[in-house]
Amino acid sequence: MIGGKRRTFPDLIRQREFFTGVVILLMLTGTWVIVGTIGDDRLAVENF
């Protein structure tokens, strides 16, 4: 029981780190997509 608890605790920490990493990646990709769309819109307006 004690050994199992010792194993699960660091696993939970790793899962949290992995989850936060995924969230940060999603945020970065989201901002990149938003910036890309805004840049494309500006280029389209300049071309017109």
CHARMM-style PDB file with segment names, atoms N, HN, CA, C and O in Angstrom:
ATOM      1  N   MET     1       0.832  -1.206   0.000  1.00  0.00      PROA
ATOM      2  CA  MET     1       0.000   0.000   0.000  1.00  0.00      PROA
ATOM      3  C   MET     1       0.868   1.257   0.000  1.00  0.00      PROA
ATOM      4  O   MET     1       0.668   2.170  -0.801  1.00  0.00      PROA
ATOM      5  N   ILE     2       1.851   1.282   0.933  1.00  0.00      PROA
ATOM      6  HN  ILE     2       2.013   0.540   1.583  1.00  0.00      PROA
ATOM      7  CA  ILE     2       2.707   2.469   1.025  1.00  0.00      PROA
ATOM      8  C   ILE     2       3.523   2.620  -0.265  1.00  0.00      PROA
ATOM      9  O   ILE     2       3.662   3.718  -0.805  1.00  0.00      PROA
ATOM     10  N   GLY     3       4.065   1.473  -0.752  1.00  0.00      PROA
ATOM     11  HN  GLY     3       3.952   0.581  -0.314  1.00  0.00      PROA
ATOM     12  CA  GLY     3       4.858   1.534  -1.982  1.00  0.00      PROA
ATOM     13  C   GLY     3       4.011   2.031  -3.148  1.00  0.00      PROA
ATOM     14  O   GLY     3       4.476   2.812  -3.978  1.00  0.00      PROA
ATOM     15  N   GLY     4       2.752   1.567  -3.201  1.00  0.00      PROA
ATOM     16  HN  GLY     4       2.374   0.933  -2.526  1.00  0.00      PROA
ATOM     17  CA  GLY     4       1.865   2.006  -4.272  1.00  0.00      PROA
ATOM     18  C   GLY     4       1.628   3.506  -4.203  1.00  0.00      PROA
ATOM     19  O   GLY     4       1.610   4.185  -5.229  1.00  0.00      PROA
ATOM     20  N   LYS     5       1.445   4.027  -2.983  1.00  0.00      PROA
ATOM     21  HN  LYS     5       1.460   3.476  -2.149  1.00  0.00      PROA
ATOM     22  CA  LYS     5       1.225   5.468  -2.834  1.00  0.00      PROA
ATOM     23  C   LYS     5       2.469   6.236  -3.278  1.00  0.00      PROA
ATOM     24  O   LYS     5       2.362   7.274  -3.931  1.00  0.00      PROA
ATOM     25  N   ARG     6       3.639   5.726  -2.926  1.00  0.00      PROA
ATOM     26  HN  ARG     6       3.726   4.883  -2.395  1.00  0.00      PROA
ATOM     27  CA  ARG     6       4.874   6.406  -3.333  1.00  0.00      PROA
ATOM     28  C   ARG     6       5.001   6.431  -4.854  1.00  0.00      PROA
ATOM     29  O   ARG     6       5.520   7.388  -5.427  1.00  0.00      PROA
ATOM     30  N   ARG     7       4.526   5.380  -5.495  1.00  0.00      PROA
ATOM     31  HN  ARG     7       4.104   4.602  -5.030  1.00  0.00      PROA
ATOM     32  CA  ARG     7       4.633   5.329  -6.959  1.00  0.00      PROA
ATOM     33  C   ARG     7       3.608   6.250  -7.622  1.00  0.00      PROA
ATOM     34  O   ARG     7       3.921   6.931  -8.598  1.00  0.00      PROA
ATOM     35  N   THR     8       2.397   6.269  -7.096  1.00  0.00      PROA
ATOM     36  HN  THR     8       2.143   5.716  -6.303  1.00  0.00      PROA
ATOM     37  CA  THR     8       1.339   7.047  -7.737  1.00  0.00      PROA
ATOM     38  C   THR     8       1.563   8.550  -7.568  1.00  0.00      PROA
ATOM     39  O   THR     8       1.189   9.331  -8.443  1.00  0.00      PROA
ATOM     40  N   PHE     9       2.166   8.962  -6.458  1.00  0.00      PROA
ATOM     41  HN  PHE     9       2.471   8.328  -5.747  1.00  0.00      PROA
ATOM     42  CA  PHE     9       2.336  10.403  -6.222  1.00  0.00      PROA
ATOM     43  C   PHE     9       3.208  11.051  -7.307  1.00  0.00      PROA
ATOM     44  O   PHE     9       2.776  12.029  -7.916  1.00  0.00      PROA
ATOM     45  N   PRO    10       4.429  10.536  -7.571  1.00  0.00      PROA
ATOM     46  CA  PRO    10       5.235  11.146  -8.645  1.00  0.00      PROA
ATOM     47  C   PRO    10       4.577  10.982 -10.012  1.00  0.00      PROA
ATOM     48  O   PRO    10       4.747  11.832 -10.887  1.00  0.00      PROA
ATOM     49  N   ASP    11       3.831   9.902 -10.201  1.00  0.00      PROA
ATOM     50  HN  ASP    11       3.692   9.212  -9.491  1.00  0.00      PROA
ATOM     51  CA  ASP    11       3.127   9.732 -11.473  1.00  0.00      PROA
ATOM     52  C   ASP    11       2.117  10.861 -11.671  1.00  0.00      PROA
ATOM     53  O   ASP    11       1.977  11.390 -12.774  1.00  0.00      PROA
ATOM     54  N   LEU    12       1.412  11.229 -10.594  1.00  0.00      PROA
ATOM     55  HN  LEU    12       1.526  10.800  -9.698  1.00  0.00      PROA
ATOM     56  CA  LEU    12       0.448  12.330 -10.689  1.00  0.00      PROA
ATOM     57  C   LEU    12       1.164  13.632 -11.020  1.00  0.00      PROA
ATOM     58  O   LEU    12       0.674  14.428 -11.821  1.00  0.00      PROA
ATOM     59  N   ILE    13       2.332  13.852 -10.401  1.00  0.00      PROA
ATOM     60  HN  ILE    13       2.730  13.205  -9.750  1.00  0.00      PROA
ATOM     61  CA  ILE    13       3.094  15.074 -10.677  1.00  0.00      PROA
ATOM     62  C   ILE    13       3.510  15.087 -12.150  1.00  0.00      PROA
ATOM     63  O   ILE    13       3.424  16.118 -12.817  1.00  0.00      PROA
ATOM     64  N   ARG    14       3.962  13.927 -12.652  1.00  0.00      PROA
ATOM     65  HN  ARG    14       4.032  13.090 -12.111  1.00  0.00      PROA
ATOM     66  CA  ARG    14       4.367  13.859 -14.061  1.00  0.00      PROA
ATOM     67  C   ARG    14       3.176  14.123 -14.969  1.00  0.00      PROA
ATOM     68  O   ARG    14       3.296  14.827 -15.971  1.00  0.00      PROA
ATOM     69  N   GLN    15       2.021  13.555 -14.615  1.00  0.00      PROA
ATOM     70  HN  GLN    15       1.923  12.983 -13.800  1.00  0.00      PROA
ATOM     71  CA  GLN    15       0.823  13.784 -15.425  1.00  0.00      PROA
ATOM     72  C   GLN    15       0.466  15.268 -15.424  1.00  0.00      PROA
ATOM     73  O   GLN    15       0.080  15.818 -16.456  1.00  0.00      PROA
ATOM     74  N   ARG    16       0.597  15.917 -14.262  1.00  0.00      PROA
ATOM     75  HN  ARG    16       0.911  15.470 -13.424  1.00  0.00      PROA
ATOM     76  CA  ARG    16       0.280  17.359 -14.200  1.00  0.00      PROA
ATOM     77  C   ARG    16       1.254  18.142 -15.059  1.00  0.00      PROA
ATOM     78  O   ARG    16       0.845  19.047 -15.786  1.00  0.00      PROA
ATOM     79  N   GLU    17       2.564  17.804 -14.986  1.00  0.00      PROA
ATOM     80  HN  GLU    17       2.896  17.069 -14.395  1.00  0.00      PROA
ATOM     81  CA  GLU    17       3.551  18.507 -15.804  1.00  0.00      PROA
ATOM     82  C   GLU    17       3.244  18.291 -17.282  1.00  0.00      PROA
ATOM     83  O   GLU    17       3.306  19.230 -18.076  1.00  0.00      PROA
ATOM     84  N   PHE    18       2.912  17.046 -17.653  1.00  0.00      PROA
ATOM     85  HN  PHE    18       2.862  16.283 -17.008  1.00  0.00      PROA
ATOM     86  CA  PHE    18       2.582  16.740 -19.048  1.00  0.00      PROA
ATOM     87  C   PHE    18       1.337  17.518 -19.477  1.00  0.00      PROA
ATOM     88  O   PHE    18       1.292  18.070 -20.577  1.00  0.00      PROA
ATOM     89  N   PHE    19       0.325  17.558 -18.602  1.00  0.00      PROA
ATOM     90  HN  PHE    19       0.362  17.109 -17.709  1.00  0.00      PROA
ATOM     91  CA  PHE    19      -0.920  18.263 -18.917  1.00  0.00      PROA
ATOM     92  C   PHE    19      -0.655  19.752 -19.118  1.00  0.00      PROA
ATOM     93  O   PHE    19      -1.137  20.346 -20.082  1.00  0.00      PROA
ATOM     94  N   THR    20       0.120  20.364 -18.198  1.00  0.00      PROA
ATOM     95  HN  THR    20       0.512  19.882 -17.415  1.00  0.00      PROA
ATOM     96  CA  THR    20       0.425  21.796 -18.329  1.00  0.00      PROA
ATOM     97  C   THR    20       1.224  22.040 -19.604  1.00  0.00      PROA
ATOM     98  O   THR    20       1.017  23.047 -20.282  1.00  0.00      PROA
ATOM     99  N   GLY    21       2.141  21.122 -19.938  1.00  0.00      PROA
ATOM    100  HN  GLY    21       2.309  20.305 -19.387  1.00  0.00      PROA
ATOM    101  CA  GLY    21       2.930  21.271 -21.162  1.00  0.00      PROA
ATOM    102  C   GLY    21       2.036  21.251 -22.390  1.00  0.00      PROA
ATOM    103  O   GLY    21       2.219  22.040 -23.316  1.00  0.00      PROA
ATOM    104  N   VAL    22       1.060  20.337 -22.392  1.00  0.00      PROA
ATOM    105  HN  VAL    22       0.911  19.695 -21.640  1.00  0.00      PROA
ATOM    106  CA  VAL    22       0.130  20.243 -23.526  1.00  0.00      PROA
ATOM    107  C   VAL    22      -0.700  21.522 -23.625  1.00  0.00      PROA
ATOM    108  O   VAL    22      -0.935  22.035 -24.719  1.00  0.00      PROA
ATOM    109  N   VAL    23      -1.141  22.031 -22.473  1.00  0.00      PROA
ATOM    110  HN  VAL    23      -0.950  21.614 -21.585  1.00  0.00      PROA
ATOM    111  CA  VAL    23      -1.951  23.258 -22.472  1.00  0.00      PROA
ATOM    112  C   VAL    23      -1.132  24.422 -23.021  1.00  0.00      PROA
ATOM    113  O   VAL    23      -1.635  25.222 -23.810  1.00  0.00      PROA
ATOM    114  N   ILE    24       0.145  24.516 -22.598  1.00  0.00      PROA
ATOM    115  HN  ILE    24       0.553  23.866 -21.957  1.00  0.00      PROA
ATOM    116  CA  ILE    24       1.013  25.605 -23.077  1.00  0.00      PROA
ATOM    117  C   ILE    24       1.197  25.479 -24.588  1.00  0.00      PROA
ATOM    118  O   ILE    24       1.153  26.477 -25.307  1.00  0.00      PROA
ATOM    119  N   LEU    25       1.406  24.240 -25.072  1.00  0.00      PROA
ATOM    120  HN  LEU    25       1.442  23.429 -24.487  1.00  0.00      PROA
ATOM    121  CA  LEU    25       1.577  24.041 -26.513  1.00  0.00      PROA
ATOM    122  C   LEU    25       0.312  24.460 -27.259  1.00  0.00      PROA
ATOM    123  O   LEU    25       0.390  25.103 -28.306  1.00  0.00      PROA
ATOM    124  N   LEU    26      -0.853  24.094 -26.718  1.00  0.00      PROA
ATOM    125  HN  LEU    26      -0.915  23.572 -25.868  1.00  0.00      PROA
ATOM    126  CA  LEU    26      -2.115  24.474 -27.364  1.00  0.00      PROA
ATOM    127  C   LEU    26      -2.263  25.991 -27.384  1.00  0.00      PROA
ATOM    128  O   LEU    26      -2.712  26.562 -28.377  1.00  0.00      PROA
ATOM    129  N   MET    27      -1.883  26.645 -26.281  1.00  0.00      PROA
ATOM    130  HN  MET    27      -1.517  26.181 -25.474  1.00  0.00      PROA
ATOM    131  CA  MET    27      -1.981  28.104 -26.218  1.00  0.00      PROA
ATOM    132  C   MET    27      -1.065  28.725 -27.273  1.00  0.00      PROA
ATOM    133  O   MET    27      -1.464  29.649 -27.982  1.00  0.00      PROA
ATOM    134  N   LEU    28       0.170  28.212 -27.374  1.00  0.00      PROA
ATOM    135  HN  LEU    28       0.495  27.462 -26.798  1.00  0.00      PROA
ATOM    136  CA  LEU    28       1.123  28.760 -28.344  1.00  0.00      PROA
ATOM    137  C   LEU    28       0.610  28.558 -29.765  1.00  0.00      PROA
ATOM    138  O   LEU    28       0.653  29.482 -30.579  1.00  0.00      PROA
ATOM    139  N   THR    29       0.122  27.353 -30.068  1.00  0.00      PROA
ATOM    140  HN  THR    29       0.087  26.604 -29.407  1.00  0.00      PROA
ATOM    141  CA  THR    29      -0.390  27.099 -31.415  1.00  0.00      PROA
ATOM    142  C   THR    29      -1.603  27.986 -31.694  1.00  0.00      PROA
ATOM    143  O   THR    29      -1.765  28.482 -32.809  1.00  0.00      PROA
ATOM    144  N   GLY    30      -2.448  28.188 -30.692  1.00  0.00      PROA
ATOM    145  HN  GLY    30      -2.316  27.786 -29.786  1.00  0.00      PROA
ATOM    146  CA  GLY    30      -3.618  29.041 -30.862  1.00  0.00      PROA
ATOM    147  C   GLY    30      -3.213  30.470 -31.181  1.00  0.00      PROA
ATOM    148  O   GLY    30      -3.774  31.092 -32.083  1.00  0.00      PROA
ATOM    149  N   THR    31      -2.239  30.994 -30.441  1.00  0.00      PROA
ATOM    150  HN  THR    31      -1.783  30.489 -29.709  1.00  0.00      PROA
ATOM    151  CA  THR    31      -1.785  32.361 -30.686  1.00  0.00      PROA
ATOM    152  C   THR    31      -1.140  32.455 -32.067  1.00  0.00      PROA
ATOM    153  O   THR    31      -1.327  33.445 -32.774  1.00  0.00      PROA
ATOM    154  N   TRP    32      -0.375  31.417 -32.457  1.00  0.00      PROA
ATOM    155  HN  TRP    32      -0.223  30.612 -31.883  1.00  0.00      PROA
ATOM    156  CA  TRP    32       0.264  31.430 -33.781  1.00  0.00      PROA
ATOM    157  C   TRP    32      -0.807  31.471 -34.870  1.00  0.00      PROA
ATOM    158  O   TRP    32      -0.680  32.206 -35.849  1.00  0.00      PROA
ATOM    159  N   VAL    33      -1.881  30.662 -34.689  1.00  0.00      PROA
ATOM    160  HN  VAL    33      -1.985  30.064 -33.894  1.00  0.00      PROA
ATOM    161  CA  VAL    33      -2.964  30.628 -35.689  1.00  0.00      PROA
ATOM    162  C   VAL    33      -3.645  31.989 -35.765  1.00  0.00      PROA
ATOM    163  O   VAL    33      -3.942  32.479 -36.855  1.00  0.00      PROA
ATOM    164  N   ILE    34      -3.895  32.604 -34.595  1.00  0.00      PROA
ATOM    165  HN  ILE    34      -3.654  32.206 -33.710  1.00  0.00      PROA
ATOM    166  CA  ILE    34      -4.557  33.915 -34.575  1.00  0.00      PROA
ATOM    167  C   ILE    34      -3.668  34.953 -35.262  1.00  0.00      PROA
ATOM    168  O   ILE    34      -4.144  35.736 -36.084  1.00  0.00      PROA
ATOM    169  N   VAL    35      -2.381  34.956 -34.925  1.00  0.00      PROA
ATOM    170  HN  VAL    35      -1.995  34.319 -34.257  1.00  0.00      PROA
ATOM    171  CA  VAL    35      -1.451  35.916 -35.542  1.00  0.00      PROA
ATOM    172  C   VAL    35      -1.375  35.672 -37.044  1.00  0.00      PROA
ATOM    173  O   VAL    35      -1.337  36.618 -37.831  1.00  0.00      PROA
ATOM    174  N   GLY    36      -1.352  34.385 -37.443  1.00  0.00      PROA
ATOM    175  HN  GLY    36      -1.383  33.616 -36.804  1.00  0.00      PROA
ATOM    176  CA  GLY    36      -1.278  34.057 -38.867  1.00  0.00      PROA
ATOM    177  C   GLY    36      -2.506  34.552 -39.610  1.00  0.00      PROA
ATOM    178  O   GLY    36      -2.385  35.115 -40.698  1.00  0.00      PROA
ATOM    179  N   THR    37      -3.686  34.350 -39.038  1.00  0.00      PROA
ATOM    180  HN  THR    37      -3.784  33.892 -38.155  1.00  0.00      PROA
ATOM    181  CA  THR    37      -4.915  34.784 -39.702  1.00  0.00      PROA
ATOM    182  C   THR    37      -4.951  36.306 -39.791  1.00  0.00      PROA
ATOM    183  O   THR    37      -5.355  36.856 -40.816  1.00  0.00      PROA
ATOM    184  N   ILE    38      -4.533  36.994 -38.723  1.00  0.00      PROA
ATOM    185  HN  ILE    38      -4.205  36.547 -37.891  1.00  0.00      PROA
ATOM    186  CA  ILE    38      -4.535  38.463 -38.738  1.00  0.00      PROA
ATOM    187  C   ILE    38      -3.551  38.953 -39.802  1.00  0.00      PROA
ATOM    188  O   ILE    38      -3.845  39.886 -40.549  1.00  0.00      PROA
ATOM    189  N   GLY    39      -2.373  38.309 -39.862  1.00  0.00      PROA
ATOM    190  HN  GLY    39      -2.134  37.551 -39.255  1.00  0.00      PROA
ATOM    191  CA  GLY    39      -1.368  38.698 -40.855  1.00  0.00      PROA
ATOM    192  C   GLY    39      -1.897  38.480 -42.264  1.00  0.00      PROA
ATOM    193  O   GLY    39      -1.703  39.326 -43.137  1.00  0.00      PROA
ATOM    194  N   ASP    40      -2.568  37.343 -42.497  1.00  0.00      PROA
ATOM    195  HN  ASP    40      -2.726  36.655 -41.789  1.00  0.00      PROA
ATOM    196  CA  ASP    40      -3.130  37.068 -43.820  1.00  0.00      PROA
ATOM    197  C   ASP    40      -4.188  38.111 -44.165  1.00  0.00      PROA
ATOM    198  O   ASP    40      -4.237  38.588 -45.299  1.00  0.00      PROA
ATOM    199  N   ASP    41      -5.032  38.470 -43.205  1.00  0.00      PROA
ATOM    200  HN  ASP    41      -4.993  38.083 -42.284  1.00  0.00      PROA
ATOM    201  CA  ASP    41      -6.068  39.471 -43.456  1.00  0.00      PROA
ATOM    202  C   ASP    41      -5.425  40.805 -43.821  1.00  0.00      PROA
ATOM    203  O   ASP    41      -5.884  41.492 -44.733  1.00  0.00      PROA
ATOM    204  N   ARG    42      -4.365  41.167 -43.108  1.00  0.00      PROA
ATOM    205  HN  ARG    42      -3.992  40.609 -42.367  1.00  0.00      PROA
ATOM    206  CA  ARG    42      -3.702  42.448 -43.402  1.00  0.00      PROA
ATOM    207  C   ARG    42      -3.096  42.416 -44.801  1.00  0.00      PROA
ATOM    208  O   ARG    42      -3.185  43.393 -45.544  1.00  0.00      PROA
ATOM    209  N   LEU    43      -2.472  41.275 -45.162  1.00  0.00      PROA
ATOM    210  HN  LEU    43      -2.399  40.481 -44.558  1.00  0.00      PROA
ATOM    211  CA  LEU    43      -1.884  41.166 -46.499  1.00  0.00      PROA
ATOM    212  C   LEU    43      -2.977  41.256 -47.562  1.00  0.00      PROA
ATOM    213  O   LEU    43      -2.790  41.908 -48.590  1.00  0.00      PROA
ATOM    214  N   ALA    44      -4.119  40.605 -47.319  1.00  0.00      PROA
ATOM    215  HN  ALA    44      -4.271  40.076 -46.484  1.00  0.00      PROA
ATOM    216  CA  ALA    44      -5.225  40.639 -48.286  1.00  0.00      PROA
ATOM    217  C   ALA    44      -5.720  42.072 -48.442  1.00  0.00      PROA
ATOM    218  O   ALA    44      -5.977  42.518 -49.560  1.00  0.00      PROA
ATOM    219  N   VAL    45      -5.857  42.800 -47.332  1.00  0.00      PROA
ATOM    220  HN  VAL    45      -5.649  42.438 -46.424  1.00  0.00      PROA
ATOM    221  CA  VAL    45      -6.327  44.188 -47.393  1.00  0.00      PROA
ATOM    222  C   VAL    45      -5.314  45.035 -48.152  1.00  0.00      PROA
ATOM    223  O   VAL    45      -5.697  45.883 -48.958  1.00  0.00      PROA
ATOM    224  N   GLU    46      -4.014  44.813 -47.900  1.00  0.00      PROA
ATOM    225  HN  GLU    46      -3.703  44.125 -47.245  1.00  0.00      PROA
ATOM    226  CA  GLU    46      -2.987  45.597 -48.588  1.00  0.00      PROA
ATOM    227  C   GLU    46      -3.004  45.293 -50.086  1.00  0.00      PROA
ATOM    228  O   GLU    46      -2.828  46.197 -50.903  1.00  0.00      PROA
ATOM    229  N   ASN    47      -3.214  44.033 -50.448  1.00  0.00      PROA
ATOM    230  HN  ASN    47      -3.358  43.299 -49.784  1.00  0.00      PROA
ATOM    231  CA  ASN    47      -3.248  43.658 -51.866  1.00  0.00      PROA
ATOM    232  C   ASN    47      -4.434  44.315 -52.563  1.00  0.00      PROA
ATOM    233  O   ASN    47      -4.305  44.776 -53.697  1.00  0.00      PROA
ATOM    234  N   PHE    48      -5.593  44.364 -51.894  1.00  0.00      PROA
ATOM    235  HN  PHE    48      -5.698  43.989 -50.973  1.00  0.00      PROA
ATOM    236  CA  PHE    48      -6.755  45.008 -52.497  1.00  0.00      PROA
ATOM    237  C   PHE    48      -6.524  46.517 -52.563  1.00  0.00      PROA
ATOM    238  OT1 PHE    48      -7.388  47.253 -53.040  1.00  0.00      PROA
TER     239      PHE     48
END
